[in-house]
């Protein structure tokens, strides 16, 4: 049975003082930070790191359900297991006090899909506890999901053992990455190295370098001239181990050769991890060259990639695969030839790039015509499809409890410090093919324009992890379909779009275009974990956005009522 939080109410100055002491405003976000009160490992992203363990105690009491429900839908907790050997791993919940369920997935990315699924077990042997045995590879990570039959919760024990050959001693591992700057034909040799790392680009014997950018601009990392079939990866930061979220670029064969090369934007003084390995299990001698060109990043125009029926091909595009009958009215194409808009958000970025979402930005022309840096248009009306790749600003999973408090984590790279920036987010809650609507919730109205001109100021150069202000989400029970989301970073606030009143105006850009920034569109399935139980987090002015103005209104209400 789940624990419930006890709400306490009081009057007078004590409440006001408690509010002031209990909350703090997070710089650059404008939201109130609160503790969760849930058990360790309650969410997939907070999976507890483990190796081989014997009767490690756990407790699912008070946990919430999270995940895709591939094995269970009960309250669950998560562990991330790194295999110490190559062989058979046995994961057991024997000795637990309740009727358990257990699942194992390849990798520790959240949330695992059916392609990551390895095994699921309810009752092992004649017991009500669970056990799974599966083959593992030394150094690889595996996600372990622990829950209960139906909705059962309780205390238990986790035992994990790996039977096989131990992992060989680490050589040239990530933690010992060689510091480098710009270099020309720096020799290296992977002949006697072993594999370590996340395995998101390669699983061959590898060696590591930590590069400090000498300029703000495009850096080229090349293994051309090496004696074997190489592979190359670059990650943001030099923290080990990097995750798939840190991956900037991965390359096997560059321009018809068997050697590798990548180019990506960097910020002067920032560090980037370089992983050098080989195709399959190949090793050998090679040379590493790194050069940072120029002092600025130029010519990175950007648009969104949500489907748009106002396109240059006059083709009706579907908003969603199912049902395909919903027409897409997301403003993505900047100029469809009509001259009336709505105009899709177009970020020029023809001067030195100031800021963008995530870790990289690729140059794009019109959303459905012209040549793009990645070789593919953002939308293809004739094929009724969207590109949807290379978007890396939003941190997933995104939790949207129905009529509950929600926030979105995202990343921004700043190249020119101190710039004034505004962030806006739209969510198609009702899946009708636009972001124009306002829905009703018991706590107030819920506009699909969920983040309204979050102001970012005084940010230093580099990558920043940020969070939106709180807002009321609307994602009803039983609705598990994908929805479209747009996030825009620009040098000006959104003030109503380029054609107010027209279907599909919400999320549009100015006819004069944005000078800087980036727009990213995502088609995703939201999580539905319950919203935060916080009586103070009220949408006092009823505009669907919980922000600093609500705090001011709450204080004014207290002054008028309690003083």
VMD Tcl script that draws the C-alpha trace (Angstrom):
set ca {
  {0.00 0.00 0.00}
  {1.39 3.41 -0.93}
  {2.22 5.95 1.71}
  {0.36 9.22 1.50}
  {1.71 12.58 2.44}
  {0.04 14.34 5.38}
  {-0.86 17.93 4.61}
  {-0.40 20.44 7.40}
  {-2.12 23.81 7.49}
  {-1.53 26.75 9.79}
  {-2.39 30.39 9.91}
  {-0.70 33.69 10.52}
  {2.89 34.68 10.24}
  {4.10 31.11 10.82}
  {2.85 30.04 7.39}
  {4.45 33.00 5.66}
  {7.76 32.39 7.42}
  {7.63 28.68 6.60}
  {7.07 29.50 2.93}
  {9.98 31.89 2.84}
  {12.35 29.45 4.58}
  {11.26 26.29 2.80}
  {11.54 27.47 -0.79}
  {14.37 28.80 -2.84}
  {14.28 30.13 -6.35}
  {16.66 28.31 -8.67}
  {18.72 30.86 -10.64}
  {17.63 31.22 -14.25}
  {14.53 29.08 -13.83}
  {12.04 30.84 -11.60}
  {10.70 27.69 -9.97}
  {10.50 26.32 -6.46}
  {12.76 23.35 -5.68}
  {11.20 20.68 -3.43}
  {12.27 17.26 -2.10}
  {10.64 14.11 -3.51}
  {10.21 11.88 -0.44}
  {10.33 8.72 -2.56}
  {12.65 5.72 -2.00}
  {16.10 5.54 -3.63}
  {15.98 4.42 -7.26}
  {12.31 5.44 -7.57}
  {12.80 6.72 -11.12}
  {14.73 5.14 -13.97}
  {16.98 8.19 -14.30}
  {17.95 7.77 -10.63}
  {18.80 4.06 -10.95}
  {21.14 2.92 -8.15}
  {24.59 1.87 -9.50}
  {25.51 -1.68 -8.41}
  {27.93 -4.48 -9.16}
  {27.78 -8.00 -7.72}
  {25.92 -7.77 -4.40}
  {24.58 -10.21 -1.79}
  {21.22 -9.55 -0.14}
  {21.27 -5.81 -0.75}
  {18.16 -4.53 1.10}
  {15.54 -2.46 -0.72}
  {12.00 -1.23 -0.07}
  {9.41 -0.38 -2.73}
  {6.96 1.06 -0.19}
  {6.07 4.57 -1.33}
  {7.57 4.05 -4.79}
  {5.79 5.08 -7.97}
  {5.44 3.21 -11.24}
  {7.64 4.39 -14.05}
  {8.57 2.84 -17.39}
  {6.87 1.39 -20.45}
  {5.13 -1.49 -18.68}
  {6.95 -4.18 -20.66}
  {7.05 -6.50 -17.62}
  {5.10 -4.84 -14.78}
  {2.94 -1.84 -13.94}
  {3.40 -1.94 -10.16}
  {5.33 0.58 -8.04}
  {8.97 -0.09 -8.92}
  {12.58 0.89 -8.28}
  {15.62 0.68 -10.55}
  {19.26 -0.45 -10.41}
  {22.04 0.01 -13.00}
  {24.32 -3.04 -12.97}
  {27.83 -3.03 -14.49}
  {28.95 -6.59 -15.27}
  {32.36 -7.44 -13.73}
  {32.78 -10.49 -15.99}
  {31.74 -12.02 -19.28}
  {29.43 -14.92 -18.48}
  {26.07 -15.74 -16.90}
  {24.63 -13.21 -14.45}
  {21.98 -14.30 -11.95}
  {19.72 -11.62 -10.45}
  {17.64 -12.87 -7.52}
  {15.04 -11.40 -5.15}
  {15.00 -14.54 -2.95}
  {14.27 -13.77 0.68}
  {12.04 -10.78 -0.09}
  {8.94 -10.31 2.05}
  {6.37 -9.86 -0.73}
  {5.31 -11.22 -4.14}
  {7.95 -9.65 -6.40}
  {8.45 -9.09 -10.12}
  {11.79 -8.59 -11.88}
  {12.96 -7.39 -15.30}
  {16.37 -6.88 -16.93}
  {17.19 -4.64 -19.90}
  {20.31 -4.02 -21.98}
  {21.96 -0.70 -21.14}
  {20.93 1.85 -18.54}
  {19.19 4.34 -20.82}
  {15.76 5.58 -19.75}
  {13.27 4.48 -20.60}
  {14.19 1.04 -22.02}
  {12.23 -0.14 -25.06}
  {11.17 -3.60 -26.20}
  {14.45 -3.77 -28.15}
  {16.35 -3.43 -24.85}
  {14.24 -6.07 -23.07}
  {16.18 -9.18 -21.95}
  {13.96 -11.07 -19.49}
  {10.99 -10.80 -17.10}
  {10.08 -13.07 -14.17}
  {7.27 -13.21 -11.63}
  {7.63 -16.44 -9.60}
  {10.87 -18.46 -9.70}
  {10.50 -22.16 -8.95}
  {7.74 -22.65 -6.39}
  {8.28 -19.31 -4.61}
  {6.60 -15.93 -4.99}
  {9.98 -14.25 -5.48}
  {11.71 -13.62 -8.79}
  {15.01 -14.65 -10.39}
  {16.60 -14.20 -13.83}
  {19.81 -15.56 -15.38}
  {21.16 -13.95 -18.56}
  {24.49 -13.73 -20.48}
  {26.47 -10.53 -19.85}
  {29.61 -8.89 -21.21}
  {32.27 -7.48 -18.91}
  {31.97 -3.72 -18.56}
  {28.49 -3.55 -20.11}
  {25.59 -1.98 -18.19}
  {22.20 -3.58 -17.56}
  {19.07 -1.96 -16.14}
  {17.25 -3.92 -13.41}
  {13.59 -3.17 -12.65}
  {12.19 -4.41 -9.31}
  {8.47 -4.33 -8.55}
  {5.63 -6.53 -7.38}
  {2.80 -8.69 -8.62}
  {-0.27 -6.54 -9.38}
  {0.29 -3.52 -7.10}
  {2.17 -5.24 -4.25}
  {5.04 -3.44 -2.50}
  {7.35 -4.30 0.37}
  {10.85 -4.91 1.63}
  {13.25 -7.26 -0.09}
  {16.78 -8.32 -0.93}
  {18.69 -8.07 -4.21}
  {21.47 -10.53 -4.99}
  {23.54 -10.37 -8.19}
  {26.38 -12.71 -9.15}
  {28.40 -13.04 -12.35}
  {29.99 -16.40 -13.19}
  {32.69 -16.13 -15.84}
  {36.06 -14.70 -16.75}
  {36.94 -11.48 -14.88}
  {37.42 -8.24 -16.77}
  {41.07 -7.69 -17.75}
  {42.97 -4.83 -16.12}
  {42.10 -1.43 -17.58}
  {44.69 0.18 -19.86}
  {44.34 3.67 -21.32}
  {40.92 3.87 -19.72}
  {38.61 6.87 -19.67}
  {39.70 7.99 -16.21}
  {43.27 8.30 -17.51}
  {42.40 10.23 -20.67}
  {45.45 12.04 -22.08}
  {45.06 15.86 -21.98}
  {45.53 17.43 -25.43}
  {45.03 20.69 -27.28}
  {45.31 21.25 -31.02}
  {47.72 18.58 -32.31}
  {48.98 17.32 -35.67}
  {49.59 13.59 -36.27}
  {49.92 12.70 -32.58}
  {50.83 8.96 -32.57}
  {48.79 6.40 -30.61}
  {48.55 2.61 -30.44}
  {45.49 0.57 -29.38}
  {47.19 -2.83 -29.82}
  {47.37 -3.62 -26.11}
  {44.36 -1.66 -24.90}
  {41.03 -3.02 -23.67}
  {37.52 -1.68 -24.09}
  {35.95 0.58 -21.52}
  {33.21 3.17 -21.85}
  {29.49 3.47 -22.59}
  {29.54 1.52 -25.86}
  {27.29 4.05 -27.60}
  {29.66 4.38 -30.57}
  {32.06 1.41 -30.34}
  {32.87 -1.64 -28.24}
  {36.39 -2.28 -29.54}
  {39.65 -1.84 -27.59}
  {39.99 1.92 -27.21}
  {42.04 4.80 -25.89}
  {40.95 8.22 -24.59}
  {41.94 11.89 -24.88}
  {40.60 14.98 -23.09}
  {40.60 17.96 -25.48}
  {40.44 21.58 -24.25}
  {39.08 23.79 -27.03}
  {41.49 26.50 -28.17}
  {38.76 28.59 -29.81}
  {35.04 29.07 -30.16}
  {34.23 27.63 -33.55}
  {34.25 24.34 -35.43}
  {36.81 21.75 -34.34}
  {37.88 18.90 -36.63}
  {39.19 15.68 -35.07}
  {40.79 13.32 -37.57}
  {42.38 9.86 -37.58}
  {43.31 10.06 -41.28}
  {46.69 8.43 -41.84}
  {46.15 5.67 -39.28}
  {47.17 2.12 -40.20}
  {43.89 0.32 -39.40}
  {40.09 0.62 -39.71}
  {39.34 3.16 -36.97}
  {36.29 4.45 -35.11}
  {36.00 7.84 -33.40}
  {33.62 9.43 -30.88}
  {33.45 12.82 -29.16}
  {31.55 13.65 -25.96}
  {30.73 16.85 -24.11}
  {32.92 17.24 -21.03}
  {35.66 14.95 -19.74}
  {33.68 13.18 -17.02}
  {33.85 9.37 -17.02}
  {31.84 7.48 -18.01}
  {30.09 9.59 -20.62}
  {26.48 8.73 -21.45}
  {24.54 8.73 -24.71}
  {23.33 12.18 -23.68}
  {26.95 13.40 -23.74}
  {27.65 11.99 -27.22}
  {28.30 14.73 -29.78}
  {29.52 12.74 -32.78}
  {30.44 9.19 -33.85}
  {32.16 8.20 -37.10}
  {33.45 4.99 -38.65}
  {34.58 5.72 -42.21}
  {35.12 9.30 -43.39}
  {34.74 10.18 -47.06}
  {35.37 6.72 -48.51}
  {38.36 5.87 -46.34}
  {38.61 3.39 -43.47}
  {39.70 6.13 -41.08}
  {37.47 8.43 -39.06}
  {36.86 12.18 -38.78}
  {34.28 14.40 -37.06}
  {33.61 18.16 -37.03}
  {31.45 19.91 -34.43}
  {31.09 23.32 -32.72}
  {33.03 23.95 -29.50}
  {33.35 26.71 -26.90}
  {36.81 28.09 -26.09}
  {38.07 26.64 -22.80}
  {35.48 23.85 -22.63}
  {36.60 20.23 -22.51}
  {35.57 17.37 -24.79}
  {36.27 13.65 -24.39}
  {37.65 11.83 -27.44}
  {37.31 8.05 -27.77}
  {39.52 6.28 -30.34}
  {38.95 2.63 -31.26}
  {38.45 0.36 -34.24}
  {35.78 -1.22 -36.39}
  {34.53 -4.46 -34.79}
  {37.54 -5.49 -32.67}
  {40.34 -4.04 -34.82}
  {43.38 -2.43 -33.19}
  {46.57 -0.85 -34.45}
  {48.77 2.21 -34.70}
  {47.43 5.58 -35.74}
  {47.73 9.36 -35.67}
  {45.39 11.93 -34.11}
  {44.99 15.46 -35.48}
  {42.84 18.17 -33.88}
  {42.34 21.67 -35.25}
  {39.97 24.44 -34.14}
  {39.14 26.72 -37.06}
  {38.30 30.39 -36.63}
  {37.10 32.28 -33.62}
  {33.36 32.21 -34.36}
  {30.68 29.80 -35.52}
  {28.94 31.26 -38.58}
  {26.01 30.50 -40.84}
  {23.91 28.09 -38.78}
  {20.32 28.94 -39.80}
  {17.78 26.74 -38.04}
  {14.09 25.77 -38.27}
  {11.77 23.25 -36.60}
  {10.79 19.87 -38.02}
  {7.20 19.21 -36.90}
  {4.88 18.31 -39.83}
  {3.28 21.33 -41.53}
  {0.45 21.23 -44.07}
  {1.30 24.82 -45.11}
  {4.29 23.77 -47.18}
  {5.80 24.52 -50.57}
  {4.38 21.32 -52.06}
  {0.72 21.96 -51.07}
  {0.62 18.53 -49.43}
  {-1.56 17.74 -46.41}
  {0.65 16.21 -43.73}
  {-0.54 14.00 -40.88}
  {0.19 15.14 -37.34}
  {0.47 11.59 -36.00}
  {0.92 8.09 -37.40}
  {-2.26 7.00 -35.59}
  {-4.81 8.16 -36.44}
  {-3.40 9.55 -39.71}
  {-6.56 11.63 -40.25}
  {-5.38 14.44 -37.92}
  {-4.04 17.23 -40.14}
  {-0.79 18.86 -39.02}
  {-0.96 22.62 -38.48}
  {2.38 23.10 -36.74}
  {4.09 26.23 -38.14}
  {7.40 24.89 -39.43}
  {7.87 26.12 -43.03}
  {8.98 29.76 -42.96}
  {7.80 30.82 -46.41}
  {5.12 28.68 -48.05}
  {4.61 31.22 -50.84}
  {1.28 32.51 -49.51}
  {2.73 35.68 -48.03}
  {0.32 35.56 -45.08}
  {1.87 33.07 -42.63}
  {1.93 31.77 -40.01}
  {5.69 31.77 -40.50}
  {7.73 28.95 -39.04}
  {10.47 30.04 -36.61}
  {13.62 30.74 -38.62}
  {16.81 31.54 -36.69}
  {19.34 33.27 -38.96}
  {22.54 32.80 -36.90}
  {24.57 34.48 -39.67}
  {26.67 36.46 -37.20}
  {28.72 34.67 -34.54}
  {26.42 32.05 -33.02}
  {25.32 33.31 -29.59}
  {23.43 30.37 -28.08}
  {21.61 27.20 -29.08}
  {19.75 24.27 -27.54}
  {21.72 21.19 -26.52}
  {25.31 20.52 -27.51}
  {25.30 21.15 -31.25}
  {23.45 22.93 -34.03}
  {23.31 22.01 -37.73}
  {22.75 24.48 -40.56}
  {19.35 24.28 -42.28}
  {17.68 26.25 -45.04}
  {13.92 26.24 -45.61}
  {12.23 23.40 -43.70}
  {11.01 21.57 -46.82}
  {13.37 22.80 -49.58}
  {17.04 23.61 -50.09}
  {20.21 21.90 -48.94}
  {20.76 21.19 -45.23}
  {24.02 20.43 -43.47}
  {22.82 16.94 -42.51}
  {21.69 16.18 -46.07}
  {17.98 15.84 -45.29}
  {15.18 18.40 -45.17}
  {13.40 18.88 -41.86}
  {10.07 17.81 -43.33}
  {9.30 15.90 -46.54}
  {5.69 16.69 -47.49}
  {5.61 14.30 -50.45}
  {6.58 11.42 -48.15}
  {4.48 12.77 -45.25}
  {7.39 12.46 -42.83}
  {9.58 14.55 -40.53}
  {13.33 14.29 -40.11}
  {13.30 14.45 -36.26}
  {17.02 13.76 -35.75}
  {19.85 15.69 -34.09}
  {17.53 17.39 -31.55}
  {19.37 17.27 -28.23}
  {18.11 20.16 -26.10}
  {15.38 18.52 -23.99}
  {16.32 16.01 -21.29}
  {14.05 12.95 -21.33}
  {11.90 11.44 -19.94}
  {9.36 14.27 -19.72}
  {6.71 13.76 -17.04}
  {3.23 15.22 -17.72}
  {0.82 14.18 -14.94}
  {-2.78 14.93 -15.89}
  {-3.76 18.31 -14.40}
  {-0.63 18.11 -12.24}
  {2.47 20.23 -11.80}
  {5.12 19.59 -14.47}
  {8.51 20.98 -15.46}
  {10.89 20.26 -18.33}
  {14.67 19.94 -18.05}
  {16.72 21.18 -20.99}
  {20.24 22.23 -22.00}
  {21.55 25.42 -23.59}
  {25.04 26.06 -24.97}
  {26.12 29.70 -24.71}
  {28.91 30.96 -26.98}
  {28.58 34.68 -26.21}
  {28.23 35.20 -22.44}
  {25.67 37.56 -20.96}
  {23.19 37.48 -23.85}
  {19.48 38.04 -23.15}
  {17.57 34.88 -24.10}
  {13.95 33.73 -23.97}
  {12.64 30.15 -23.92}
  {9.12 29.09 -24.96}
  {7.55 25.63 -25.04}
  {4.34 24.33 -26.64}
  {2.72 20.88 -26.10}
  {-0.13 19.42 -28.18}
  {-2.02 18.06 -25.15}
  {-5.22 17.19 -27.04}
  {-3.41 15.77 -30.12}
  {-5.40 17.86 -32.60}
  {-2.46 18.89 -34.77}
  {-1.72 22.37 -33.39}
  {-0.58 24.20 -30.25}
  {-3.43 26.75 -30.24}
  {-5.67 25.39 -27.49}
  {-6.40 25.89 -23.80}
  {-7.71 22.96 -21.75}
  {-9.55 22.95 -18.43}
  {-8.30 21.38 -15.20}
  {-9.70 21.57 -11.66}
  {-6.74 23.75 -10.70}
  {-7.21 26.21 -13.57}
  {-6.82 26.56 -17.30}
  {-4.03 24.71 -19.09}
  {-2.79 26.45 -22.25}
  {-0.73 24.42 -24.72}
  {1.74 27.31 -24.61}
  {3.12 25.87 -21.38}
  {6.35 27.85 -20.92}
  {5.74 31.51 -21.62}
  {8.86 33.62 -22.14}
  {11.21 32.16 -19.54}
  {13.94 34.79 -19.35}
  {17.58 33.67 -19.22}
  {20.19 36.28 -18.43}
  {23.80 36.49 -17.33}
  {24.70 32.98 -18.49}
  {28.41 32.30 -18.87}
  {29.91 30.60 -21.92}
  {29.46 26.83 -21.93}
  {26.77 24.20 -21.48}
  {24.00 24.92 -18.95}
  {21.45 22.49 -17.47}
  {18.20 24.41 -16.91}
  {14.61 23.76 -15.88}
  {11.42 25.51 -16.97}
  {9.02 27.13 -14.51}
  {6.24 24.84 -13.32}
  {3.06 24.52 -15.38}
  {-0.19 22.55 -15.32}
  {0.01 19.56 -17.66}
  {-2.96 17.82 -19.29}
  {-2.39 14.19 -20.22}
  {-5.49 12.11 -19.31}
  {-5.49 8.62 -17.80}
  {-5.21 5.89 -20.41}
  {-3.67 8.20 -23.03}
  {-0.28 6.80 -24.00}
  {0.02 8.17 -27.53}
  {2.82 10.36 -28.80}
  {2.42 14.13 -28.75}
  {4.33 16.94 -30.44}
  {6.38 19.43 -28.43}
  {8.23 22.54 -29.59}
  {10.92 24.41 -27.64}
  {12.31 27.70 -28.95}
  {15.35 29.66 -27.76}
  {15.62 33.19 -29.16}
  {16.81 36.73 -28.49}
  {13.27 38.06 -28.07}
  {10.09 37.00 -26.25}
  {7.17 35.38 -28.09}
  {4.45 38.01 -28.38}
  {1.61 36.28 -30.22}
  {3.08 34.86 -33.39}
  {3.08 36.01 -37.01}
  {-0.63 35.48 -37.79}
  {-2.79 35.55 -34.64}
  {-6.14 33.83 -35.00}
  {-5.04 31.57 -37.84}
  {-4.96 27.80 -37.15}
  {-1.42 26.78 -36.36}
  {-0.26 30.23 -35.25}
  {0.98 29.08 -31.83}
  {4.68 28.29 -32.03}
  {5.21 30.43 -35.13}
  {8.05 32.90 -35.50}
  {8.28 36.55 -36.52}
  {8.13 37.45 -40.21}
  {11.35 39.38 -39.64}
  {12.96 36.11 -38.40}
  {14.86 35.42 -35.21}
  {18.44 36.62 -35.28}
  {19.85 33.90 -33.01}
  {18.90 30.67 -31.25}
  {17.29 27.40 -32.24}
  {13.94 25.60 -32.42}
  {13.62 21.87 -31.68}
  {10.52 19.70 -32.15}
  {9.94 16.34 -30.46}
  {7.41 13.54 -31.04}
  {7.39 11.55 -27.80}
  {5.30 9.58 -25.30}
  {5.10 11.50 -21.99}
  {5.51 9.86 -18.62}
  {2.51 10.12 -16.30}
  {3.99 9.90 -12.79}
  {1.84 11.79 -10.27}
  {2.44 15.51 -9.91}
  {4.16 17.04 -6.91}
  {2.00 17.16 -3.78}
  {2.60 20.79 -2.93}
  {-0.26 23.02 -1.74}
  {2.00 26.05 -2.17}
  {2.53 25.40 -5.90}
  {-0.76 27.03 -6.90}
  {-1.62 28.75 -10.15}
  {-2.98 31.73 -8.21}
  {-3.72 33.95 -11.21}
  {-5.22 31.04 -13.20}
  {-3.17 31.51 -16.37}
  {-1.93 27.90 -16.45}
  {1.67 28.84 -15.62}
  {3.15 28.65 -12.12}
  {5.71 31.44 -11.91}
  {7.06 34.24 -9.71}
  {3.86 36.23 -10.25}
  {1.91 33.49 -8.44}
  {4.28 33.82 -5.48}
  {3.67 37.58 -5.41}
  {-0.09 37.01 -5.57}
  {0.14 34.42 -2.79}
  {2.02 36.87 -0.55}
  {-0.49 39.63 -1.33}
  {-3.32 37.24 -0.48}
  {-1.69 36.45 2.85}
  {-1.12 40.13 3.63}
  {-4.75 40.96 2.86}
  {-6.18 38.01 4.79}
  {-3.88 37.29 7.70}
  {-2.31 40.57 8.73}
}
mol new
graphics top color blue
foreach p $ca { graphics top sphere $p radius 0.5 }
foreach p [lrange $ca 0 end-1] q [lrange $ca 1 end] { graphics top cylinder $p $q radius 0.2 }
display resetview
